[in-house]
Amino acid sequence: MDRIIQSWLERQHAEGAALAAASDVLSLAPEPESPPRRYIARFDCRTLVRVAGDVAEWRGCDVHIQFPLNYLRAVPDPAQIVALVSPRHLFHPNVAPPFLCLGHIAPGTSLCELIFQLYEIVTFQKLTPREDDALNRDACAWARRNMQRFPLDARPLRRRVAEFEVSAIDHGAANEI
């Protein structure tokens, strides 16, 4: 492995771990190889599945993410980068298990950017309303008829941090007024 991809992979691992640590929704499991090229991103969120013809809410989604050694130069096939692991019956216009369509993935797209895009898809914050551009036309037609249900989970992927300062009150000055 050349130094450039190794350094990039190390940075992706550090940034991905930091994102998962700052999230109530995401857990990230890297492969044991160092630096990791493969991850399972587990989203603890609401999504949709189709079971026996019915559309139902489901909790949780696992996605495999992998980076080929030439990822900084080219993305030969987006299906080699992201793939649905579970639930195998996920119901979304951009999903035809195990395939997930994030749109164009540019070479060098970061792990965190992929995770943010995946979260937007599985929670229905992002979907294509056009059947001619959808991986799953049935899900596309269903989603257009049910737009009022979305997003399924509006929690931010990264926990918001509130910064504030506490200072002592001078009670003597308040009594002089």
N, C-alpha and C positions, 0 to 999 in steps of 0.2 A: 504494500500500500504506500503510495507516495505521501510526502510530508503535507502537501496542501490539503488533500482529502482527509488525512488523519487529523489535522488541526481543525478542519471544518467540522468533522464528526465529533470531536471532543467538545467543541463549542455548542453543537446542537444538544449533546447529552447534558451539559451544564444548564443550558437555557431551558430545556425540556423539564429537567428535574426541578428547577426553580418555579416554573409555571405550575407543575403538579403540586408543589408544596404550598403554593398560593391559591389553590383551587379547592372548592368544596365539591366539585363536579368531576374532576379528572384525576385518574391515577395512571401512571405511566410505568410500564414494565419493559426495561431494555433487555436485550439478549445478554448473556454473560460475556460475550466477546468484548474486548476493549480496544479501541472505542466501539461502542455498539453501532451497528448499521440497521438493526431491526428492533422494532418496538411493538408492544400491544398498548394501544391507548384505550382505556376503559372509561366510558362516560356514564356517570350515575345520574341519568336524566330521563325525562319522559320522552318517548318516541312512539311510533306506530308500527303495528304488525298487521298482516292479513292472515287470518286463520279460518279455514273452512268457509271462505268467502266473506267473512266479517272483518271489518277494520276495528282494531282495539288498541288501547294504550298499553304500552310495555315500559318497564323500567330497566334501563341499562342498555349499553351497546359497546361492543368491542371491535376495534379496527386495527388491522395489521398495517404498519408503515415500514417501508424498507428503502434504503438508499443504495443503488448500484454504485460501483466504484467510479463510473464515468458520470455521475449525477451532476457534477458542477459544469460539465460540458454539454450534456444532452439528456433529455428525458425520452427514451425510446418509446415507451408505452406507459401512460399513466396507471394502467392496471398493474404494472410492476411496482408502483410506488405505494398505493393504498388498496386495501381489500377488506371487505366486511368479513368478520369472523362470526359474530353473533349479534342479534338474533338472525338466523338464516332466512327468516320470513319478514324482514324489515320492509315496510311499505312506504315508499317515497318516490317522487318523480325522478330523482337523480340516482336511484339505486335499482340495480338488477343483480341481486346477490350472486356472486361475491363482489360484483363491480360497483364502484361508487364514482360518480362523475363530479369532479371538482372544477371542471372546465380546464382551461389550459394550465398546465403546471410548468412554470419556467425552470430551467436548470438552476439549481442552487436555492430553490424555494426552501425556506427554513422549516425545521420540524415544528416550531411553534405556530408558524403561519398555516401549515397543513392542519394542525390540531384545531386552530380557530375555525378554519373552513369546514372541517368535519363536524364540529359541534354545531355550527350554524345549519348544516344539512340535517343532522339527526334530530334536532329540536324544531325543525321546520321554520327556522328564521330565514333560511335561504332555500328557494326551490324555483324550478323553471315552470311557468304556467303554460308553456307552449308544448303541445303534444308532439310536434315535429322535431323538437329538440330534447325530448325526454327519453331517458332509458326505460322508464316504466310508464307507458301511456295511460294505463288504467289508474295508476296512482296520481298522475297528472290531472286527469279528468275529475277524480274524486277530490283532490286538493282544491281545484278551482271552485267546486261546489261547497267547500267547507272552510273557506279562508278565515271565517270568524273564529275558528278554533286555534289559530296560530298566533304566536309561537306556542309550542307545547310546553316549553320550559324557558322562561325568560331570565333565569338566573345568569349572571355574568360568569364566564369561564374563570376569570381571575377575580378573587375576592377583592372587594374595594377596601382600601385602607383609609381610615379617617385619622387625620392628623390634627391634633389640637394641643393647646398649651394651657396649663393650669397654674395660676399664680395666687399667692396669698392675698387676702383682702385686709386692708388696714382698717380695723374697726374704730380706731380713735378718730380718723378723718371722717368716717361716716357719721359719727355722733355730733360733729361740729356743725353739720348742715342744718 
